[in-house]
Amino acid sequence: MNKYQLLFIIDIDTTEEVRSELVDKFSQLIADMGGEVSAIDKWGVKKFAYSINYKKEGYYVLIKFSAPADVPAEVDRQMRINENIVRQMITKA
C-alpha cells in the first residue's frame, strides 16, 4: 500500500454538519476500498489566493491515508461529482 495525502476545500456556504458528513463520507470511502486513514486534520476556514466561483474563502481539510494504487482515482472521481467540494488534490507522500 502507498501513502497519500488528500487536501480538499469545502464550499464556505455549507453548514458545520454537512462539512463533518463530507469528511466522514470520504474517509469511509477510503476505508471501504481497503485503505487506512491515519490522520484527519481540519484546517478550518482560509482565504483563497484568488476567487473561485466568486467566493474568497473555503474550509480546508487534510486527510493522510495508506491505500492500494487504484483508490486515489476513485476518491478523486467521487469528489469531482460532489457540488460541495470546491477543489481537491491527492499527492503521494
C-alpha positions in Angstrom: 0.0 0.0 0.0 1.1 3.5 -0.8 0.9 6.6 1.4 -1.2 9.5 0.2 -2.3 13.0 1.3 -5.7 14.3 0.3 -6.2 18.1 0.6 -9.7 19.3 -0.3 -11.7 22.6 0.1 -15.3 22.5 1.1 -17.7 25.3 0.0 -17.9 28.1 2.7 -21.7 28.2 2.4 -22.1 24.6 3.8 -23.1 24.1 7.4 -20.8 22.5 10.0 -23.0 19.4 9.9 -22.5 19.0 6.2 -18.8 19.5 6.5 -18.4 16.8 9.0 -20.6 14.5 6.9 -18.3 15.1 3.9 -15.2 14.3 5.9 -16.7 11.2 7.3 -18.0 10.1 3.8 -14.6 10.4 2.1 -12.7 8.8 5.0 -15.2 5.9 5.0 -14.8 5.6 1.2 -11.1 5.2 1.6 -11.6 2.5 4.3 -14.3 0.7 2.3 -11.8 0.4 -0.6 -9.1 -1.3 1.5 -7.3 1.9 2.6 -6.4 3.0 6.1 -6.9 6.6 7.3 -4.0 7.6 9.6 -4.9 11.3 10.3 -7.6 13.9 9.6 -6.6 17.5 10.0 -9.3 20.1 9.8 -7.5 23.4 9.0 -10.7 25.4 9.1 -11.7 28.5 7.0 -8.8 30.0 5.0 -8.8 32.8 2.4 -8.1 31.9 -1.3 -5.2 33.4 -3.2 -7.8 34.3 -5.9 -11.6 34.0 -6.0 -13.1 30.6 -7.0 -16.7 30.7 -8.2 -17.0 34.2 -6.8 -16.0 33.1 -3.3 -13.0 34.3 -1.4 -12.6 31.6 1.3 -13.2 27.9 1.9 -13.0 25.2 4.6 -9.7 23.2 4.2 -9.3 19.5 5.3 -6.2 17.3 5.0 -6.5 13.5 5.2 -3.4 11.3 5.3 -4.0 7.7 4.3 -2.5 4.4 3.1 -4.2 2.6 0.2 -3.8 0.5 -2.9 -2.9 2.3 -6.1 -6.5 2.4 -7.5 -8.1 4.2 -4.5 -6.9 7.8 -5.3 -8.6 7.7 -8.7 -11.9 6.7 -7.3 -11.8 9.2 -4.4 -10.9 11.9 -6.9 -13.9 10.9 -9.1 -16.3 11.0 -6.2 -15.1 14.4 -5.2 -15.4 15.9 -8.7 -19.1 15.0 -8.8 -19.9 16.5 -5.3 -21.1 20.1 -5.6 -19.8 21.0 -2.1 -16.2 20.3 -2.9 -14.5 23.3 -4.4 -11.0 21.8 -5.1 -9.2 18.6 -4.3 -5.7 17.3 -4.6 -4.2 13.9 -3.9 -0.5 13.5 -3.7 1.7 10.6 -2.9 3.6 11.1 0.4 
